[in-house]
Amino acid sequence: MILTEVAPVWIRICLILVLVSGGFLLSSRSMSNLVRTYQFQSFLLVLIALGLCILEGHITLLLVAVLTLVSKVWGIPACIRLIQERIHIQQDLKFSYLRPPGALMLSILIILLVYVCFAQILESLYAASSLFFLGSVIGVSLVLMGLLAVCIRRMAISKVIGYLSMENGVLAFGLFVTELPFFIEFVIVIDLIILVLLTSIMTVGIDSSIEEYKSRLEEFHLLSEEGGIA
């Protein structure tokens, strides 16, 4: 079949674009661009899941593609845009520890390190040029790049997008490596955690930095005198 022959090529292209989108999340200062990049990254994962579904024939992969399309490509970005319009956040110019050029250089080193480590760990399971090896390397690299975005960004909403990118990395890794039932359960748990995080930030401090967030919690009487959540 033509689709079976084309699927590996489009999966590889999508994986490379996923990695590029992770770099944009580290460097972009425009909030609208951050949301669009996350949306595009999620859509690439939908295409990857569909490609794997064609190759392997697992109907579960089709279900994952549909769930990702509804929640990550449409639902979460629409929710963030709605809040962004109401509070008029346009740019995130605040960075901690590393500026975007330094973060991009560090992300390249992270990708190389993950590749070298996985070449040793997975050499008995996959060839270094195989599709599944490439998917696992890019999945873990995206998780670490999302973590880096969380560390260098100062505004809370930008950190949330970093967390969401980390989840996309878990999704990419799970598509290629882990058993599907465990992978789906793991992603659902992460979705619930992120949903709670998004809800709390949207309620009291979506436009604040982490330093300002504590004062917002105190203002809304959500922080106890001992420093814990009331």
Summary of the structure (lengths in Angstrom):
residues: 230
radius of gyration: 18.5
end to end distance: 59.4
largest distance: 65.8
contacts: 740
relative contact order: 0.12
helix: 79%
strand: 3%
